[in-house]
């Protein structure tokens, strides 16, 4: 069986698509103290360059001032960016936090579920400042898999195929994160790389010292009763407090999401065909501008 370290290293070191590599390089110039850039999400899985790419920019130091303080309390910071190359506009939604914050978040010791549940999914390290930081990121992504697999062992079936554990975990984390996903979203994610998820579950259990039995494609975690109770209690706490935590992040994002106006306008045009003009005032005052945008959208759709 392939070790977790080998699986993570091969995935992170894979040559990224040219547009993702170019966007990642551009982001290092836009973000001060860039340490590493991770590419992940639906565009990585599907290759749909018409969509918005997802990146994490990991900084070597926090931002200064009030924005930096907000980022230390409620990470990550979120922003939207556009990059033109080869006659095409590429779009990216970027979350940023420090390398240290990322390394702590993947352990699952805090209340957050968003980091480890995303980075047990495929990601690519498109840029790093140096080999030391690249190594820290590899360890962190491996730890995300260990954390996710341990929680999957208690929220998943008593016995089943690896995909059954990931399906259960993703459904539980969606429910905990104050987000609405279409029915079957977790199945779509797994279906993009089913063999990967089959391999990473036992590898992560072994790396995380979760004993298990296996045979005929079926797996059964063998956590002791004390450990199982501890992990299940930890999960219930995260599920209970996950929505308030993510609601607080949404409130923060309403005031700190850089480029939110352009991002919202692109989303509206893509889904409705209605082009929204983003003026400087609308960009600065997204909430105040919302009624006017909704009115414009309503009139356009009524005319149509």
N, C-alpha and C positions, 0 to 999 in steps of 0.2 A: 504494500500500500504506500502511495506517495505521501510524504510528510507534509504537514501544514505549511512549514516554512518553504518547502519546494513549490507547493501550489501557489502560495502568495507571491513569491519571488518571480515565478514565471509569468504570472498575470500582470504584476506591476511593471515588469521589465519589457513586456510586449511592445513592439513599435506601434505608437498610437496613429490614428488616421492623420493625414497631413493637416487637415483643417483644425483638428484638436490641438496638435502640436503648435501650430501657428498662433492659435488663440491663447494657449497656455503661455507661450513666450511673450505675447503682447500683455497679458495680465501681470507678468512680473515687473513690467515697466509702469503699470498703473498702481500697483500696491507697494507701499514702502515696506522694507524689512521682509520681503518675500523669502521664504525658506524652501517651500515645496508647493507644487501645483498638482492636485489630483483631479482626474476626469472620471466622471461616473454618471449613472442615470440612464434614462431611456434612449438618448441619442447614442451613447456608447453601445447599448444593447442592440439597437435597431439600425444604426447608421443613417438615420433620417436627418440630413443636414438642413432641412427646412424647419426643423424644430429648434428649441432653445437648448443649448448644451448646458450641462451642470458641472460646475467646478468647485473644489475647495481650495482656497489659497491659504496655506499655513504660514504664519508669520513667525519670525524669530523673536519679535518683541511686540507688546500690545501697542495700539494706537495711543497717541497722547490726547490730553484734554477730556472733555465730557463724553465724546464718542468712545474714547478708549475705556472710560469708566463703565459706560453702558455695556460695552463688549466684554468686560471682565465679569460683569454681573449676569448678563443674559446674552450669552453667545449663541450662535455666531452672528456677525454682521452680514447683511445681505445687500447685494447690489446687482444691477443689470448693465450689461455692456454690449456694444456692437463693434464688429471688426470687419473691415472690407479687404478682400483679397481675391484676385483672379476674377474681378467683376461681380463678385457675390458678397452679400452682407451676411456675416455669421453672427449669431446672437448667443449670449451666455448669461445665465443666472449664476451668481458667484456668492458662495458663503465663505467667510473668512474668520479665522481664529488663530491663536498661536499654536505652535507645535506642541507646547507643554499642555495646553488645554485639550488638544486633540488626543494626546497620549493618555491623559487622565479620563477623558470621556469614554474611551473604548473599553475601559475596565469594568464599566457598569456599576461602579461604586456610588455614583451620583444618581439622581432621579431621572436624568435624561435617558431616553431610549432611541433618539434619532440617529446618533452617530454610529453605534455598533450595529444597528439593524440595517443601515445603508451600506456600511463598508464590509458586511459579510457578503454583500452583492458585488459584482465585478467592478473593478476600478483600475485605472492606469495612472502611473506616476509619470506625468508628461514633462516634468522639470523638477530639479532639486538644486539647491545652492551648492551642496557638496556631498561627499560620500557619507559623512557622519549623519547628516539630516536624512538622507535617503534611507540609511539603516534604521533610524528612529521611526520613520514612516512605515517601513516594512514590519517592524515589530508591532507597531500600533495596529496595522490592518490585520495582522495575525491575531492579535489580542481581541479585536472586534469579532472575529470568527469564533474564538473561544467563548467569549461572553454570550454571543447569540446562541451558540450550540448548547451551552449550559442551560439557558432559559428555555430553549426548545425542548430539552429533555424533560422539563416539568409541565410545560403547557401543551406538549404534543401527546400523541397516543402512548399507551403503555408499551405497545410494540407496533412497528410499521416500517415502511420503506422510508429512506431519507427524505424524500419529497413531502411526505406526510408531516414530518416534523417542521420543515421550513414553511409549509402552508399554514400550519397552526400558528407558528411564531409570527409570520407576517400579518395574519388576520388580527392577532392580539395586539401587535404594535400599532397597526392602523387605528384600532379602537382606542388606544391609549393616547394618540397624538393629536386629537382634535382636527382630524382631516377626513375628508370623504373620498373614498376610492370606489370606483365602479366594481360591481360584483365580479369576482374572478380575476381581479388585478394581480393577486399573488400567483395565480396559475400562469398568467402571461409572463411574469418575471421569470419564474422557474423554467417555463417552456423554452426560453431563449438559450438556456444552457443546462439541460437536465443532468447531463453526466457530471458537470462541474459540481452541482449541488449534491449529487450522490457521493462524490469523492470528498467533499469538504466536511461533511458531517462527521464521519468516523475519524478523519484526520484532526478535526478540532476537538473531538471528545478525547482522543489520545493525548493531544497536546495539553488539554485542560484537566487531565487526570479524572475523566468521567468514565468509570468502568461500564462496559456494555457487552452484550452477547449478540451474535449475528449468525445468520444462516439463511440460504435461499433468498437473499435480497432483503431480508427482514432484520431489523435492529431493535434491541431492547436495552435501554439505559438501566444500569444497576446501581443507582445512587442509594446510599444508605438512608434510612428513614430520617435521621437528624439532618443530613445535608439536604435531602429533598424538601423537607419542611422549611428549612432556612431559605432555600432558593425560591420556593413557592411564595413564602411570606414577602420576600424582597420583590417578587414580581407583582404581587397584589398591591403593594405600596406604590410602585411605579405606575401601575394602571390607574390607581385612584388619583394620584397627583399629576399624572401626565397631561391631562387636559388643561388644568389651571396653569401649568408651566408653559405649555405651548400657546395658550391664550395670552399670557404675559408677553411672549415673544412676538405675537402678532401685533399687540399694542405697540411694542417697541418699534417693530418694523414699519408701522404706519407713520412714524416720525423720522426714521433713520434709513429707510430703504432708498439707497441712491439709485436714480434712474427708474423709479417705480412708475412714473408717468409714461415714459417710453415703453416700458414693459407692458403696462396695462393697455396702451393704445395698440401695440402689436397683437396682443391676445384678442382684443375686441375685433380688430380687422380680420384676423385669421379665422375667427369663429363666426363672425356675422357679415363680413364683407364691407363693413362701414369704416371708413377711414376717419380717425380722430386726429385733429391737429393738436400737437403738444406745444403749447406756448411756454415761454419761460415762467409765467405766472402759474400755469397749471402744473409745471414740473416742481415748483417750489411749494405749492399749496394743494397737494393731491386731494385731501379730504374736502376742502372748501370747493374745489373744482368738480367734485364728483356729481353733484346735482345737475350741473350744466351738461356734463358728458352724458349722463343718463337721459336727459331731455333730448339731446341731439340724437342719441341712439334710438330712442322711442319714436321720434319723428321720422327718422330714416327708415325704420322698419315698418312704420305705418304707411309711408309712401310706397314702399316695396309691395 
